[in-house]
Amino acid sequence: MAGQSEQQRAELHRTIWNMANDLRGSVDGWDFKQYVLGMLFYRYISENITAYINKGEHEAGFEDFDYANLSDEEAESAREDLVKTKGFFILPSELFHNLKLRAKDDENLNETLETIFKNIENSALGTDSEDNFKGLFDDMDVNSNKLGNTVARRNDKLVKLINSVSEMKLGNYQDNKIDAFGDAYEFLMSMYASNAGKSGGEFFTPQEVSELLTRIALVGKSEVNKVYDPACGSGSLLLQSAKILGKDHVRQGFFGQEINLTTYNLCRINMFLHDVDFDKFDIAHGDTLTDPMHWDDEPFEVIVSNPPYSIKWEGDGNSLLINDPRFSPAGVLAPKSKADLAFIMHSLAWLATNGTASIVCFPGVMYRGGAEQKIRKYLIDNNYVDGIIQLPDNLFFGTSIATCIMVLKKSKAENSTFFVDASKEFVKVTNNNKLTDENIAKIVKVYENKEEIDYFSKLVPNAEIAEEDYNLSVSTYVEIEDTREKIDIKVLNKEIEEIVKRQHELRKAIDEIVAEIGVES
């Protein structure tokens, strides 16, 4: 089974890679990604709705029925019911498969696509799924000069794109050994994140880091109520809970907020591609720190996040924020130039009593003075920090800095904090470091059991952290192993003595030989 899934995955990745190289041409990498993802999404929802309708008809005894062969007029009668159950509707003539058959002969292909995308979006207007479909195709500008400087050239590019996406071996996604649509999406994202340097790392968390972060947050849980990410990017972190527990074991679904409009659209697309129904996710657009959208949904049992590092925010420049119930308990706001601990305070405020928050942090957050030290004091004095895990450097796209994970809990048994130095837990892959399954399993096991291991992990009473001025750097508490050779000075002196003695004997022997030679001559 594993072999088959790896084979499927490798083949899918190879197809995407070839397609990227074949199609990219004049289209910049990032822009190109939006077109592929948009087209992939269009294919997915077309196949998804077709499979859903066909299944119902086949079970009712109409074995030869195929929605793709129905006339638009016949299909209209099912519109209302489908929008209620699936959240959207697509006419048979506007399905990806049928569009593909006509594409190369359609001189107005760009307009045809524009109309289809509008129709899909409009099918959800005024319904419960409206927010989940609104603007989903906005980033796929079929009239952009980046596709070509004439309509004919743009359409040529679009035909190529349609054919390439059509050739992706995604199979019947219900029977797949892998989540092929989702996997294609993630491969594309990681491929472009690694090529785009800094801009990629800002909203793509490598799969292995996502898995570690989520497994830590899910320790002791086989199902959860709701998962939340206050800076959700393209949603890969949110979906890890579904991968690890199974989609149905996240009972009320996935909640997230994202400030970047393009990435917000990608996140909603990602939910659909991973077969998450429209009523099981709520992704919002906006600034989480100053305009959070999920007051009615908090608290959350699982919070996982890789918020942007050291971004500017209003802080004490906005007089309302110090009275905001999320930030006021610490008595001070995170500095205007570094919002990191504002994300921590926000997550803590929205964390359920029985929940865990697992958040990636930059190292400076752990030791800097001023307002940040006061916030750490609040967190430690109230026993909210369950642990800090030091990660290896060079794990993320766009930055080589070694980050760490802060784990927050509201109901802790002991008044202490668990520190793990996992900085050596990686394998080198080209220029980046990567966590292996074994690395992840080791860190999670040690964390779950709060197992103290020399040079690796230590449970530290909070009183001791207070004595260290609330410094939360792992290196303050977990000793680094000295791998240098230990030398016994007595033994060394004895060896030197032997060497000197031997040297003396050799010199004496050489003098005698020289003297003998001198006599004979």
Buried (B, 14 or more C-beta within 10 A) or exposed (E): EEEEBEEBBEEBBEBBEEBBEEBBEBBEEBBBBBBBBBBBBBBBBBBBBBBEBBEBBEEEEEEEBBBBEBEEEEBEEBBEEBBEEBBBBBBBBBBBBBBBEEBEEBEEBBBBBBEBBEBBBBBBEEBEBBBBBBEBBBBBBBEBEBBBEEBEEBBBBBBBBBBBBBEBEBBEBEEBBBBBBBBBBBBBBBBBBBBBEEBBBBBBBBBBBBBBBBBBBBBEBEEBBBBBBBBBBBBBBBBBBBBBBEBEBBEBBBBBBBBBEBBBBBBBBBBBBBBBBBEBBBBBBBBBBBEBBBEEBBBBBBBBBBBBBEBEBBBEEBEEBBEBEBBBBBEBBBBBEBBBBBBBBBBBBBBBEBBBBBBBBBBBBBBBEEBBBBBBBBBBEEBBBBBBBBBBBBBBBBBEEBBBBBBBBBEBEEEBBBBBBBBEBBEEEEEBBBBEEEBBEBBBEBBEEBEBEEEBBBBBEBEEBEEEEBBBBBBBBBEEEEEEEEEEEEEEEEEEEEEEEEEEEEEEEEEEEEEEEEEEE
